[in-house]
Amino acid sequence: MTPINIRPDQLAQEMLDYSRKLGQSMENLLNAEAIDEGVSSKQIVYQEDKLTLYRYDTPEGVTPSATPLLIVYALVNRPYMTDIQEDRSTIKGLLATGQDVYLIDWGYPDQADRAITLDDYINGYIDSCVEHLREELGVDKVNLLGICQGGAFSLMYAALHPEKVNNLVTMVTPVDFKTPDNLLSAWVQHVDIDLAVDTMGNIPGELLNWSFLTLKPYSLMGQKYVNMVDMLDDPKKVKNFLRMEKWIFDSPDQAGETFRQFIKDFYQHNGFINGGVWLGQHEVDLKNITCPVLNIYALQDHLVPPDASKALNGRTSSNDYTELAFPGGHIGIYVSGKAQKEVTPAIGKWLNARP
């Protein structure tokens, strides 16, 4: 074994450098400005209960598509992840390709919302937003972009309302919820969901957030805080770090009845694969989806493993199905520099080829 050669003067210099960076980091943290929730300009176009539908302003010199793109985000965490900073914004990238971008912000459910069901979200809120766009813009169909759980919601919507969906894009969306490498699913199999919902009503967002963090405890709860000292002596990097931290811990509570059905029907019973998911009087059948589908997954995704997303292939009736693999993780697919160069332009190009 090669001996470790550490000279006292080198060690002393490293300690001095670390102390200097730590001191500068604390100063930058104390002087940091208020952290915004998204960087792109947008307008409220529709509201219902806690839901807000935004339209993002089209950049100067860009002609928007005649078919609006509706982004459906997950209920867990907040949708400004798609617009987290100026140079790493999925929203800005989509706008640059000519998409007319709308986004559903679900807001923060409280105990008054504990009885809201999955049917209310899919056939109520999402359909209300689609109907608003159809009426206001004079279009028959919209494009849907579903992200993570929002992708599962979009699949259900497209299966139940195929006549209203022109194109469907799913990003890091679980379809097979019981792949062997799905640690989150393995945990959930042994949870008494009825007891949890009956006891708490709504499921605390903080509880879910810490569950996600403990899937990768070293990198998500330890390593990043050790490494942050090497970046936080730069005021710009401070703001970007705080933006991400704010998003990570900005976790809305989950409406109890929706949480109950989603976990039981999908994580425990694997409803897209095995069937048996009912919303109101209708069973969800992916074979009812006939529109073009672009399915994007992340190769290092620890929350939605690639095989969980790739299971969509062959389960719809679409004769236009495309997959795109991104060499990154569940969050990197939105915020990494590589994603801005590869994923977002690919979505825009794919949509523009299918007006």
C-alpha positions in Angstrom: 0.0 0.0 0.0 1.3 3.4 -0.9 1.8 5.6 2.2 -0.2 8.8 2.5 2.2 11.7 2.4 0.6 14.8 4.1 3.0 17.6 4.9 2.2 19.8 7.9 2.4 23.0 5.9 0.0 21.6 3.3 -2.5 20.6 6.0 -2.2 24.0 7.7 -2.9 25.8 4.3 -5.9 23.6 3.6 -7.3 24.4 7.0 -6.8 28.1 6.4 -8.4 27.9 3.0 -11.4 26.0 4.4 -11.8 28.6 7.2 -11.7 31.4 4.8 -14.3 29.8 2.5 -16.5 29.0 5.5 -16.4 32.6 6.7 -17.1 34.0 3.2 -20.0 31.4 2.9 -21.6 32.6 6.1 -21.4 36.2 5.0 -22.9 35.4 1.6 -25.7 33.4 3.2 -26.5 36.2 5.6 -26.6 38.7 2.7 -28.6 36.6 0.3 -31.7 38.2 -1.2 -35.1 36.7 -0.9 -35.4 33.5 -2.9 -37.9 33.7 -5.8 -40.2 30.9 -6.9 -39.5 30.7 -10.6 -37.7 33.2 -12.8 -39.9 33.5 -15.9 -42.7 36.0 -16.2 -46.2 34.5 -16.1 -49.8 35.5 -15.8 -52.7 33.9 -13.9 -55.4 32.8 -16.4 -57.6 30.5 -14.3 -58.2 29.7 -10.6 -60.3 27.1 -8.8 -60.1 26.3 -5.1 -56.3 26.0 -4.3 -55.4 25.5 -8.0 -53.8 28.3 -10.1 -53.3 28.0 -13.9 -50.4 30.1 -15.2 -49.6 31.1 -18.8 -45.9 32.0 -19.4 -45.1 35.0 -21.4 -43.8 34.3 -24.9 -40.3 35.6 -25.6 -39.9 38.5 -28.0 -39.5 37.3 -31.5 -41.0 33.9 -30.9 -44.3 32.9 -32.5 -46.1 30.5 -30.1 -47.6 27.2 -31.3 -51.4 27.2 -32.0 -51.7 24.2 -29.6 -51.1 25.1 -26.0 -48.8 22.9 -23.8 -50.2 22.2 -20.4 -47.7 21.1 -17.8 -49.1 18.8 -15.0 -46.7 18.6 -12.1 -46.7 16.2 -9.2 -48.6 17.0 -6.0 -45.4 16.4 -4.0 -43.1 19.5 -4.0 -43.7 22.6 -6.0 -43.7 23.1 -9.8 -41.1 26.0 -9.8 -38.5 23.3 -10.1 -39.2 23.6 -13.9 -38.2 27.3 -13.7 -35.6 27.2 -11.0 -33.0 29.7 -12.4 -32.3 31.7 -15.5 -29.8 29.4 -17.2 -31.5 26.2 -16.0 -35.2 26.5 -16.7 -37.2 23.9 -18.5 -39.9 26.5 -19.0 -37.6 29.0 -20.7 -36.3 26.2 -22.9 -39.8 25.2 -24.0 -40.8 28.8 -24.6 -37.7 29.2 -26.8 -38.9 26.3 -29.0 -42.2 28.1 -29.6 -44.4 26.3 -27.1 -47.4 28.2 -25.6 -46.7 27.1 -22.1 -49.3 26.7 -19.3 -48.7 25.2 -15.9 -50.9 23.9 -13.1 -49.9 25.0 -9.6 -51.8 22.8 -7.2 -51.2 25.1 -4.2 -51.2 23.9 -0.6 -54.0 21.5 0.5 -55.3 21.9 4.0 -57.7 19.9 6.1 -60.6 21.2 4.2 -59.2 19.3 1.2 -58.8 15.9 2.9 -61.7 14.4 1.1 -60.6 15.5 -2.4 -60.2 12.3 -4.5 -58.1 11.2 -7.4 -61.2 11.6 -9.6 -61.5 15.2 -8.5 -57.9 15.9 -9.6 -58.1 14.1 -13.0 -61.7 14.6 -14.1 -62.2 17.8 -12.1 -59.2 20.1 -11.9 -57.2 18.9 -14.9 -60.3 18.8 -17.1 -61.3 22.2 -15.9 -57.9 23.6 -17.0 -58.2 21.8 -20.4 -61.7 23.1 -20.9 -60.6 26.6 -20.1 -57.8 26.4 -22.7 -60.1 24.9 -25.3 -62.7 27.6 -24.8 -60.4 30.6 -24.5 -58.0 29.6 -27.4 -60.6 28.0 -29.6 -58.8 24.7 -29.9 -60.1 21.1 -29.8 -57.0 19.5 -28.2 -54.1 20.4 -26.0 -50.6 19.0 -25.6 -49.9 17.5 -22.2 -46.5 17.4 -20.4 -46.7 15.3 -17.2 -43.9 15.3 -14.7 -43.3 12.4 -12.3 -46.7 11.8 -10.5 -48.1 14.5 -12.8 -47.1 12.1 -15.6 -49.2 9.4 -14.1 -52.1 11.9 -13.8 -51.6 12.8 -17.5 -51.7 9.2 -18.5 -55.0 8.8 -16.7 -56.4 11.9 -18.2 -55.3 11.0 -21.7 -56.9 7.5 -21.2 -60.2 9.0 -20.1 -60.3 12.0 -22.4 -58.4 10.9 -25.6 -60.4 13.3 -27.7 -58.9 16.3 -25.9 -55.2 15.4 -26.1 -53.1 16.1 -29.2 -49.7 14.9 -27.9 -48.6 13.5 -24.6 -45.1 13.9 -23.1 -44.2 12.1 -19.9 -41.1 12.8 -17.9 -39.7 10.5 -15.2 -43.2 9.0 -15.0 -43.8 5.7 -13.2 -45.9 3.1 -15.1 -44.7 -0.1 -13.5 -44.6 0.6 -9.8 -43.1 -2.7 -8.8 -39.9 -3.0 -10.7 -37.2 -4.9 -8.6 -35.0 -1.8 -8.2 -37.8 0.5 -6.9 -36.8 1.0 -3.2 -39.6 3.5 -2.5 -42.2 1.0 -3.7 -40.6 -1.8 -1.6 -41.0 0.4 1.5 -44.7 1.3 0.7 -45.8 -2.3 0.3 -45.7 -2.7 4.1 -47.4 0.6 5.1 -51.0 0.5 6.3 -52.2 3.4 4.2 -55.8 3.3 5.5 -54.5 3.7 9.1 -52.2 6.6 8.1 -55.0 8.5 6.3 -57.6 7.7 8.9 -55.3 8.9 11.6 -53.8 12.1 10.1 -56.3 13.1 7.5 -53.9 14.8 5.1 -50.4 13.3 4.8 -47.8 15.8 5.9 -45.5 16.9 3.1 -42.6 17.0 5.5 -43.1 13.3 6.3 -42.9 12.4 2.6 -40.0 14.6 2.0 -37.9 13.0 4.7 -38.9 9.6 3.3 -37.5 10.6 -0.1 -34.3 12.0 1.4 -33.6 8.8 3.3 -33.5 6.8 0.1 -30.0 8.3 -0.5 -29.1 9.6 3.0 -25.4 10.2 2.4 -25.6 12.2 -0.8 -28.9 14.0 0.0 -28.4 14.8 3.7 -24.7 14.8 4.3 -22.3 15.1 1.4 -24.0 18.2 -0.2 -23.5 20.2 3.0 -19.9 19.3 3.2 -19.3 20.2 -0.4 -21.3 23.4 -0.2 -18.4 25.3 1.4 -16.5 25.0 -1.9 -19.2 26.9 -3.7 -20.8 29.3 -1.3 -18.0 31.8 -1.4 -19.6 32.8 -4.8 -22.8 35.0 -4.2 -24.4 33.7 -7.4 -23.8 30.1 -6.4 -25.2 30.9 -2.9 -28.5 32.0 -4.4 -28.7 28.9 -6.7 -28.0 26.6 -3.7 -30.7 28.3 -1.6 -33.2 28.1 -4.5 -32.7 24.3 -4.6 -32.9 24.0 -0.8 -36.1 26.0 -0.7 -37.6 23.8 -3.3 -36.5 20.6 -1.6 -38.2 21.5 1.7 -41.2 23.2 0.2 -43.5 20.2 0.4 -47.3 20.6 0.4 -49.4 18.2 2.4 -51.2 15.6 0.5 -55.0 15.4 0.3 -55.8 12.3 2.3 -58.2 10.5 0.1 -56.1 11.1 -3.1 -53.0 9.9 -1.3 -54.9 6.8 -0.1 -56.1 5.8 -3.6 -52.9 6.7 -5.4 -50.7 4.6 -3.1 -53.0 1.7 -2.9 -54.0 1.6 -6.6 -50.5 2.2 -8.0 -47.7 1.4 -5.5 -49.5 -1.5 -3.9 -51.7 -2.9 -6.7 -49.7 -1.6 -9.7 -52.8 -0.4 -11.5 -51.4 0.6 -14.8 -50.1 -2.9 -15.3 -52.8 -4.9 -13.6 -55.8 -2.7 -14.2 -58.5 -2.0 -11.7 -58.0 1.8 -11.3 -61.5 3.5 -11.3 -62.1 7.2 -11.4 -65.8 7.8 -11.0 -67.7 5.4 -13.2 -64.8 4.7 -15.6 -61.8 2.4 -15.4 -58.5 3.7 -16.5 -57.1 1.8 -19.6 -53.9 3.0 -21.2 -55.0 1.3 -24.4 -57.4 4.2 -24.8 -54.5 6.5 -25.4 -54.2 7.0 -29.2 -52.2 10.2 -29.5 -48.4 10.4 -30.1 -46.4 9.8 -26.9 -42.9 10.9 -26.0 -41.6 9.1 -22.9 -38.5 10.6 -21.2 -36.7 8.9 -18.3 -33.5 9.4 -16.4 -30.9 6.6 -16.3 -29.8 7.4 -12.7 -33.2 8.0 -11.3 -33.6 6.6 -7.8 -37.2 7.6 -7.4 -38.6 6.4 -10.7 -36.1 3.7 -12.1 -35.8 3.6 -15.9 -37.7 0.3 -16.2 -40.6 1.8 -14.3 -41.0 4.4 -17.1 -40.0 2.2 -20.0 -43.0 -0.1 -19.1 -45.2 2.4 -21.0 -43.9 1.1 -24.3 -46.6 -1.1 -25.9 -49.3 -0.3 -23.3 -51.0 2.4 -25.3 -52.7 2.2 -28.7 -50.5 4.9 -30.1 -48.7 4.1 -33.3 -46.3 7.0 -32.6 -44.3 6.2 -29.5 -40.8 7.6 -28.8 -38.4 7.1 -25.8 -35.7 9.5 -24.7 -33.1 8.4 -22.1 -31.3 11.1 -20.2 -28.0 10.3 -18.5 -28.8 11.8 -15.1 -31.1 11.7 -12.1 -34.6 12.5 -11.2 -33.9 16.2 -10.5 -31.0 16.7 -13.0 -33.4 16.1 -15.9 -34.8 19.6 -15.2 -32.0 21.6 -13.8 -28.7 20.3 -15.2 -26.9 22.1 -18.0 -26.9 19.0 -20.1 -30.7 18.7 -19.8 -31.1 22.3 -21.0 -29.0 21.4 -24.1 -30.6 18.0 -24.8 -33.9 17.3 -23.2 -35.9 20.6 -23.5 -34.9 21.2 -27.2 -35.9 17.6 -28.0 -39.3 18.1 -26.5 -39.9 21.2 -28.5 -38.7 19.6 -31.7 -40.9 16.6 -31.1 -44.0 18.7 -30.5 -43.3 21.0 -33.4 -43.2 18.0 -35.7 -46.7 17.0 -34.5 -48.8 20.2 -34.7 
